[in-house]
Amino acid sequence: MGSENGAARRPFAIIAQSWAAEGTTLSVIGDLDSARLGALREAVQVALGEGHRHLVIDLSATTFLDCAAVQELLRAVGPLQDDAGAAVVLAGVTGAPRRLLDMLRFDAVIGTVESSENAIAACCQQPNTLPDGWRRTRLVR
């Protein structure tokens, strides 16, 4: 199946894997663009609904990321903003997604680490030392 411009659409999935009673990793595979915002929103809502307060967003297999997806991520984690023990960490960001996040200086908003394992450790050991710009970001719809 091709996209509007004739290019083949890459496979896409978000895989959730719990690693603690309050922690889960959401692994994003493929392009995370405006067409896939609903899947991102739903994955985060399911994790929050299951009581997860520590979220690792693994972008190691993410091939594309746009600004709409970044904005949706901030909206989706909004319910955790007032939870002092909550943590949100991005893991494994490379390539085009890394360039976008660097340009946005996003590491000051949500902490970014090399791997899911490091992100889990950061969530478990001292979540209050992670960047927390996402807590102060209030986006209106």
Backbone as ProteinMPNN parsed JSONL, in Angstrom:
{"seq_chain_A": "MGSENGAARRPFAIIAQSWAAEGTTLSVIGDLDSARLGALREAVQVALGEGHRHLVIDLSATTFLDCAAVQELLRAVGPLQDDAGAAVVLAGVTGAPRRLLDMLRFDAVIGTVESSENAIAACCQQPNTLPDGWRRTRLVR", "coords_chain_A": {"N_chain_A": [[0.851, -1.178, 0.0], [0.667, 2.173, -0.864], [1.581, 5.553, 0.058], [0.165, 8.903, -0.084], [2.032, 10.283, -1.643], [3.095, 8.294, -3.129], [5.117, 6.806, -2.031], [6.073, 3.886, -0.243], [4.337, 2.928, 2.665], [5.664, 2.606, 5.852], [5.713, -0.164, 8.16], [3.871, 0.06, 11.241], [3.699, 0.215, 14.761], [2.805, 0.192, 18.224], [4.112, -1.069, 21.024], [3.383, -2.258, 24.166], [4.985, -2.876, 27.237], [4.975, -3.978, 30.406], [7.008, -3.329, 33.243], [7.062, -3.029, 35.898], [4.841, -2.613, 38.73], [4.002, 0.005, 38.549], [5.179, 0.822, 36.222], [5.844, 1.073, 32.714], [6.909, 0.306, 29.386], [6.598, 1.862, 26.308], [7.048, 0.96, 23.167], [7.764, 2.393, 20.155], [7.333, 1.69, 16.833], [8.335, 2.394, 13.617], [7.012, 5.122, 11.599], [6.103, 7.931, 13.417], [3.774, 10.016, 13.094], [1.445, 12.674, 12.269], [-0.729, 11.191, 11.367], [-0.82, 9.046, 13.036], [-1.423, 9.763, 15.587], [-3.628, 9.102, 17.179], [-3.154, 6.438, 17.9], [-0.889, 6.71, 19.518], [-1.929, 8.326, 21.582], [-3.931, 6.601, 22.588], [-2.352, 4.401, 23.475], [-0.861, 5.561, 25.566], [-2.97, 6.367, 27.24], [-4.085, 3.874, 27.926], [-1.95, 2.751, 29.37], [-1.803, 4.595, 31.521], [-4.341, 4.203, 32.565], [-4.038, 1.674, 33.588], [-2.64, 2.182, 35.818], [0.018, 2.911, 35.596], [2.697, 4.992, 36.341], [5.207, 5.555, 35.705], [6.633, 6.063, 32.76], [8.266, 4.842, 29.969], [9.203, 5.834, 26.883], [10.094, 4.258, 24.185], [11.97, 4.989, 21.52], [13.701, 3.783, 19.786], [13.222, 2.264, 17.516], [11.867, 3.983, 15.959], [11.292, 5.631, 13.016], [10.616, 8.075, 11.995], [9.53, 11.216, 13.21], [7.223, 13.685, 13.961], [6.355, 17.154, 14.65], [3.713, 17.281, 15.516], [3.345, 14.818, 16.719], [5.095, 15.026, 18.879], [3.843, 17.071, 20.301], [1.418, 15.769, 20.867], [2.335, 13.737, 22.547], [3.067, 15.227, 24.796], [0.534, 16.181, 25.542], [-0.733, 13.745, 26.086], [0.608, 12.735, 28.357], [-0.189, 14.506, 30.199], [-2.057, 13.987, 32.389], [-0.328, 13.114, 34.382], [1.055, 15.279, 35.293], [0.777, 16.578, 37.799], [1.607, 14.718, 39.584], [3.989, 14.036, 41.74], [5.649, 11.823, 41.969], [5.703, 10.676, 39.5], [7.17, 9.725, 36.317], [8.553, 10.37, 33.112], [10.292, 9.215, 30.383], [12.313, 9.341, 27.489], [13.7, 6.953, 25.276], [16.509, 5.655, 23.474], [16.613, 7.304, 21.149], [17.33, 8.117, 17.835], [18.714, 9.16, 14.621], [16.483, 10.823, 12.35], [14.335, 11.409, 14.197], [15.897, 12.078, 16.467], [17.258, 14.336, 15.566], [15.136, 16.176, 15.265], [14.213, 16.373, 17.955], [16.521, 17.383, 19.137], [16.696, 19.863, 17.849], [14.438, 21.064, 18.887], [15.221, 21.23, 21.47], [14.384, 19.363, 23.294], [15.213, 17.661, 25.303], [15.284, 19.053, 27.635], [12.731, 19.091, 28.395], [11.571, 16.477, 28.472], [13.35, 13.841, 29.814], [16.011, 12.202, 28.104], [17.506, 9.189, 27.293], [20.012, 6.656, 26.49], [19.084, 3.991, 26.235], [16.348, 1.648, 26.773], [16.726, 0.215, 29.121], [18.367, 1.94, 30.645], [16.554, 4.028, 30.898], [14.503, 2.868, 32.406], [15.911, 2.408, 34.76], [16.421, 5.067, 35.48], [13.826, 5.966, 35.987], [13.145, 4.371, 38.17], [15.15, 4.784, 40.128], [15.681, 7.62, 40.755], [13.341, 9.487, 40.057], [12.75, 12.167, 40.454], [14.964, 13.595, 39.673], [14.988, 13.807, 36.99], [14.532, 15.676, 33.899], [11.801, 17.943, 33.966], [10.134, 19.509, 32.386], [7.847, 18.83, 31.044], [5.928, 18.757, 32.982], [5.194, 21.354, 33.457], [4.181, 22.167, 31.1], [1.394, 23.258, 29.611], [-0.921, 22.517, 27.412], [-3.405, 23.759, 25.265], [-6.443, 22.679, 23.832]], "CA_chain_A": [[0.0, 0.0, 0.0], [1.481, 3.379, -0.942], [1.029, 6.766, 0.657], [-0.299, 9.869, -1.078], [3.095, 10.669, -2.563], [3.535, 7.115, -3.846], [6.107, 6.064, -1.268], [5.504, 2.802, 0.555], [4.143, 3.257, 4.076], [6.381, 1.672, 6.711], [4.893, -0.774, 9.219], [3.782, 0.868, 12.449], [3.125, -0.437, 15.939], [3.223, 0.611, 19.563], [4.089, -2.266, 21.862], [3.486, -1.952, 25.593], [5.553, -3.936, 28.068], [5.079, -3.574, 31.809], [8.226, -3.78, 33.919], [6.8, -2.888, 37.333], [3.434, -2.318, 38.977], [3.728, 1.376, 38.122], [6.027, 1.19, 35.095], [5.674, 0.403, 31.429], [7.624, 0.83, 28.231], [5.858, 1.909, 25.052], [8.013, 0.935, 22.066], [7.15, 2.897, 18.928], [8.009, 1.133, 15.668], [7.919, 3.032, 12.372], [6.831, 6.576, 11.552], [5.132, 8.5, 14.353], [3.405, 11.286, 12.493], [0.096, 13.128, 12.597], [-1.705, 10.149, 11.043], [-0.781, 7.997, 14.056], [-1.584, 10.373, 16.909], [-4.636, 8.354, 17.941], [-2.516, 5.242, 18.459], [-0.042, 7.169, 20.617], [-2.828, 8.766, 22.65], [-4.559, 5.41, 23.162], [-1.35, 3.609, 24.189], [-0.561, 6.243, 26.827], [-4.173, 6.3, 28.075], [-4.192, 2.508, 28.46], [-0.914, 2.619, 30.404], [-2.223, 5.375, 32.687], [-5.517, 3.532, 33.107], [-3.57, 0.494, 34.32], [-1.943, 2.654, 37.005], [1.438, 3.162, 35.354], [3.115, 6.378, 36.57], [6.552, 5.642, 35.142], [6.521, 5.721, 31.347], [9.431, 4.901, 29.096], [8.802, 5.856, 25.482], [11.257, 3.749, 23.46], [11.932, 5.445, 20.128], [14.85, 3.211, 19.074], [12.777, 1.746, 16.221], [11.051, 5.024, 15.333], [12.013, 6.103, 11.829], [10.217, 9.46, 11.729], [8.779, 11.844, 14.286], [6.922, 15.068, 13.598], [6.011, 18.041, 15.764], [2.38, 16.931, 16.011], [3.517, 13.676, 17.62], [5.719, 15.552, 20.096], [2.783, 17.785, 21.012], [0.468, 14.78, 21.379], [2.962, 13.077, 23.685], [2.923, 16.133, 25.94], [-0.883, 16.16, 25.949], [-1.081, 12.429, 26.616], [1.155, 12.549, 29.71], [-0.744, 15.575, 31.025], [-2.631, 13.553, 33.67], [0.733, 12.858, 35.355], [1.764, 16.524, 35.597], [0.722, 16.954, 39.211], [2.048, 13.56, 40.358], [5.413, 14.25, 42.009], [6.384, 10.57, 41.82], [5.631, 10.191, 38.115], [8.35, 9.96, 35.48], [8.434, 10.097, 31.681], [11.637, 9.223, 29.816], [12.458, 8.848, 26.126], [14.864, 6.073, 25.182], [17.007, 5.154, 22.197], [16.271, 8.187, 20.033], [18.408, 8.297, 16.866], [18.313, 9.565, 13.28], [15.616, 11.991, 12.152], [13.688, 11.8, 15.452], [16.89, 12.728, 17.331], [17.508, 15.687, 15.037], [13.991, 17.014, 15.616], [14.215, 16.63, 19.39], [17.652, 18.282, 19.413], [16.332, 21.192, 17.37], [13.445, 21.575, 19.838], [15.833, 21.183, 22.81], [13.367, 18.616, 24.021], [15.771, 16.969, 26.459], [14.984, 19.86, 28.817], [11.316, 18.879, 28.683], [11.491, 15.066, 28.869], [14.682, 13.249, 29.807], [16.306, 11.275, 27.017], [18.654, 8.336, 27.587], [20.447, 5.815, 25.378], [18.406, 2.694, 26.111], [15.203, 1.408, 27.659], [17.239, -0.217, 30.418], [18.772, 3.153, 31.368], [15.345, 4.796, 31.189], [13.84, 2.197, 33.522], [16.725, 2.699, 35.947], [16.19, 6.472, 35.838], [12.479, 6.051, 36.574], [13.098, 3.67, 39.455], [16.108, 5.249, 41.123], [15.412, 8.971, 41.218], [12.556, 10.187, 39.037], [12.716, 13.611, 40.697], [16.147, 14.233, 39.092], [14.795, 13.875, 35.539], [13.927, 16.926, 33.411], [10.357, 17.912, 34.192], [9.443, 20.547, 31.636], [6.531, 18.313, 30.66], [4.986, 19.038, 34.065], [4.77, 22.75, 33.369], [3.628, 22.43, 29.775], [-0.072, 23.172, 29.563], [-1.365, 22.744, 26.028], [-4.844, 23.869, 25.117], [-6.948, 21.989, 22.628]], "C_chain_A": [[0.888, 1.228, 0.0], [0.808, 4.544, -0.253], [0.623, 7.714, -0.455], [0.781, 10.24, -2.077], [3.679, 9.476, -3.297], [4.576, 6.298, -3.111], [5.407, 4.987, -0.437], [5.428, 3.227, 2.017], [4.836, 2.189, 4.907], [5.421, 1.058, 7.719], [4.951, 0.086, 10.477], [3.167, 0.041, 13.565], [3.602, 0.288, 17.186], [3.022, -0.606, 20.448], [4.314, -1.86, 23.309], [4.044, -3.153, 26.33], [5.729, -3.401, 29.486], [6.365, -4.118, 32.399], [8.133, -3.608, 35.43], [5.317, -2.574, 37.499], [3.06, -0.931, 38.468], [4.524, 1.776, 36.892], [5.761, 0.385, 33.845], [6.531, 1.09, 30.374], [6.704, 0.757, 27.035], [6.89, 2.02, 23.937], [7.299, 1.318, 20.781], [7.984, 2.404, 17.747], [7.447, 1.801, 14.422], [7.802, 4.534, 12.497], [5.754, 7.009, 12.538], [4.838, 9.914, 13.881], [1.957, 11.601, 12.826], [-0.972, 12.083, 12.303], [-1.799, 9.092, 12.137], [-0.949, 8.536, 15.475], [-2.577, 9.615, 17.782], [-4.037, 7.118, 18.6], [-1.623, 5.606, 19.635], [-0.898, 7.545, 21.821], [-3.438, 7.551, 23.363], [-3.56, 4.584, 23.977], [-1.016, 4.238, 25.539], [-1.77, 6.165, 27.755], [-4.36, 4.921, 28.692], [-3.184, 2.316, 29.592], [-1.314, 3.367, 31.674], [-3.424, 4.724, 33.37], [-5.165, 2.285, 33.908], [-2.739, 0.877, 35.544], [-0.461, 2.92, 36.825], [1.727, 4.659, 35.476], [4.525, 6.623, 36.053], [6.477, 5.138, 33.708], [7.858, 5.885, 30.647], [8.884, 4.837, 27.68], [10.054, 5.488, 24.679], [11.106, 4.101, 21.986], [13.076, 4.86, 19.304], [14.478, 2.65, 17.71], [11.863, 2.74, 15.497], [11.859, 5.65, 14.202], [11.709, 7.556, 11.492], [9.374, 9.943, 12.883], [8.476, 13.259, 13.832], [6.476, 15.853, 14.828], [4.639, 17.726, 16.344], [2.472, 15.76, 16.989], [4.143, 14.113, 18.942], [4.661, 16.264, 20.94], [1.776, 16.8, 21.617], [1.042, 14.028, 22.572], [2.824, 13.94, 24.935], [1.482, 16.173, 26.447], [-1.212, 14.851, 26.664], [-0.571, 12.215, 28.027], [0.651, 13.617, 30.673], [-1.344, 15.121, 32.344], [-1.58, 13.276, 34.755], [1.403, 14.134, 35.861], [1.812, 16.875, 37.072], [1.145, 15.816, 40.142], [3.561, 13.644, 40.548], [6.243, 12.989, 41.824], [6.382, 10.014, 40.417], [6.918, 10.507, 37.367], [8.019, 9.592, 34.038], [9.83, 10.246, 31.095], [11.575, 8.689, 28.395], [13.737, 8.02, 26.057], [15.208, 5.773, 23.728], [16.732, 6.017, 20.987], [17.494, 8.388, 19.133], [17.839, 8.87, 15.571], [17.472, 10.826, 13.24], [14.859, 12.373, 13.431], [14.65, 12.521, 16.402], [17.152, 14.158, 16.872], [16.363, 16.635, 15.392], [14.02, 17.36, 17.104], [15.375, 17.533, 19.792], [17.311, 19.715, 19.014], [15.336, 21.859, 18.333], [13.998, 21.703, 21.257], [14.914, 20.456, 23.794], [13.909, 17.887, 25.236], [15.61, 17.778, 27.748], [13.533, 19.671, 29.261], [11.093, 17.469, 29.214], [12.891, 14.493, 28.754], [14.837, 12.223, 28.694], [17.573, 10.51, 27.372], [18.883, 7.368, 26.436], [19.608, 4.561, 25.174], [17.215, 2.609, 27.057], [15.663, 1.004, 29.047], [17.659, 0.99, 31.263], [17.565, 3.997, 31.754], [14.596, 4.192, 32.373], [14.592, 2.486, 34.816], [16.496, 4.132, 36.414], [14.825, 6.644, 36.501], [12.451, 5.47, 37.98], [13.976, 4.308, 40.517], [15.789, 6.636, 41.643], [14.626, 9.759, 40.168], [12.537, 11.699, 39.229], [13.953, 14.328, 40.16], [16.045, 14.355, 37.571], [14.259, 15.247, 35.127], [12.405, 16.845, 33.543], [9.616, 19.052, 33.507], [8.057, 20.13, 31.194], [5.492, 18.585, 31.754], [4.407, 20.434, 33.955], [4.111, 23.088, 32.033], [2.136, 22.208, 29.809], [-0.511, 23.523, 28.153], [-2.887, 22.817, 25.997], [-5.262, 23.178, 23.836], [-7.697, 22.94, 21.758]], "O_chain_A": [[1.802, 1.306, 0.82], [-0.398, 4.52, -0.009], [0.723, 7.375, -1.634], [0.479, 10.489, -3.245], [4.664, 9.624, -4.021], [4.89, 5.186, -3.538], [4.276, 5.175, 0.012], [6.368, 3.827, 2.539], [4.621, 0.996, 4.691], [4.429, 1.682, 8.094], [5.95, 0.754, 10.743], [2.235, -0.733, 13.343], [4.662, 0.914, 17.197], [1.908, -1.107, 20.601], [5.303, -1.205, 23.639], [3.641, -4.292, 26.093], [6.526, -2.495, 29.731], [6.769, -5.239, 32.093], [9.043, -4.007, 36.157], [4.621, -2.302, 36.521], [1.938, -0.713, 38.011], [4.55, 2.955, 36.541], [5.491, -0.815, 33.897], [6.832, 2.281, 30.46], [6.096, -0.28, 26.771], [7.531, 3.059, 23.782], [6.349, 0.655, 20.365], [9.185, 2.665, 17.669], [6.238, 1.783, 14.189], [8.405, 5.15, 13.376], [4.629, 6.513, 12.497], [5.542, 10.868, 14.213], [1.318, 10.872, 13.584], [-2.026, 12.093, 12.939], [-2.758, 8.32, 12.166], [-0.649, 7.843, 16.448], [-2.382, 9.502, 18.992], [-4.38, 6.791, 19.736], [-1.597, 4.894, 20.639], [-0.619, 7.128, 22.945], [-3.456, 7.49, 24.593], [-3.897, 4.114, 25.064], [-0.9, 3.534, 26.542], [-1.605, 5.919, 28.95], [-4.751, 4.809, 29.853], [-3.524, 1.781, 30.647], [-1.179, 2.837, 32.777], [-3.512, 4.696, 34.597], [-5.91, 1.886, 34.803], [-2.197, 0.009, 36.228], [0.249, 3.136, 37.808], [1.098, 5.484, 34.813], [4.979, 7.765, 35.976], [6.283, 3.947, 33.465], [8.495, 6.936, 30.726], [8.182, 3.892, 27.321], [10.959, 6.306, 24.515], [10.23, 3.581, 21.296], [13.391, 5.381, 18.234], [15.334, 2.567, 16.829], [11.174, 2.38, 14.543], [12.97, 6.136, 14.412], [12.476, 8.197, 10.772], [8.599, 9.184, 13.466], [9.371, 13.964, 13.366], [6.252, 15.289, 15.899], [4.426, 17.889, 17.546], [1.745, 15.725, 17.981], [3.76, 13.622, 20.004], [4.599, 16.075, 22.155], [1.334, 16.982, 22.751], [0.312, 13.712, 23.512], [2.5, 13.434, 26.01], [1.248, 16.196, 27.656], [-1.875, 14.842, 27.701], [-1.248, 11.572, 28.829], [1.032, 13.624, 31.844], [-1.162, 15.806, 33.35], [-1.925, 13.212, 35.935], [2.235, 14.074, 36.766], [2.81, 17.422, 37.541], [1.046, 15.947, 41.362], [4.323, 13.358, 39.625], [7.439, 13.083, 41.547], [6.999, 8.979, 40.163], [7.657, 11.424, 37.725], [7.298, 8.629, 33.778], [10.481, 11.274, 31.283], [10.88, 7.711, 28.119], [14.735, 8.348, 26.7], [14.331, 5.654, 22.873], [16.627, 5.489, 19.88], [18.562, 8.778, 19.605], [16.628, 9.044, 15.441], [17.708, 11.773, 13.99], [14.749, 13.563, 13.728], [14.253, 13.474, 17.072], [17.255, 15.075, 17.687], [16.605, 17.779, 15.778], [13.867, 18.526, 17.469], [15.231, 18.361, 20.691], [17.6, 20.66, 19.748], [15.392, 23.068, 18.558], [13.323, 22.225, 22.143], [14.709, 20.872, 24.934], [13.137, 17.525, 26.124], [15.783, 17.236, 28.839], [13.161, 20.049, 30.372], [10.5, 17.285, 30.277], [13.546, 14.639, 27.722], [13.911, 11.473, 28.386], [18.593, 11.11, 27.712], [18.064, 7.265, 25.523], [19.441, 4.114, 24.039], [17.089, 3.385, 28.005], [15.06, 1.404, 30.043], [17.348, 1.058, 32.452], [17.553, 4.613, 32.82], [14.111, 4.918, 33.241], [13.982, 2.775, 35.845], [16.39, 4.383, 37.615], [14.694, 7.391, 37.472], [11.804, 6.018, 38.873], [13.591, 4.368, 41.685], [15.639, 6.821, 42.851], [15.191, 10.603, 39.471], [12.331, 12.439, 38.267], [13.997, 15.557, 40.186], [16.92, 14.943, 36.937], [13.599, 15.913, 35.925], [11.802, 15.809, 33.265], [8.583, 19.508, 33.998], [7.186, 20.976, 30.991], [4.297, 18.637, 31.466], [3.255, 20.665, 34.322], [3.552, 24.172, 31.865], [1.671, 21.087, 30.016], [-0.477, 24.686, 27.751], [-3.567, 22.017, 26.64], [-4.497, 23.114, 22.873], [-8.196, 22.549, 20.703]]}, "name": "protein", "num_of_chains": 1, "seq": "MGSENGAARRPFAIIAQSWAAEGTTLSVIGDLDSARLGALREAVQVALGEGHRHLVIDLSATTFLDCAAVQELLRAVGPLQDDAGAAVVLAGVTGAPRRLLDMLRFDAVIGTVESSENAIAACCQQPNTLPDGWRRTRLVR"}
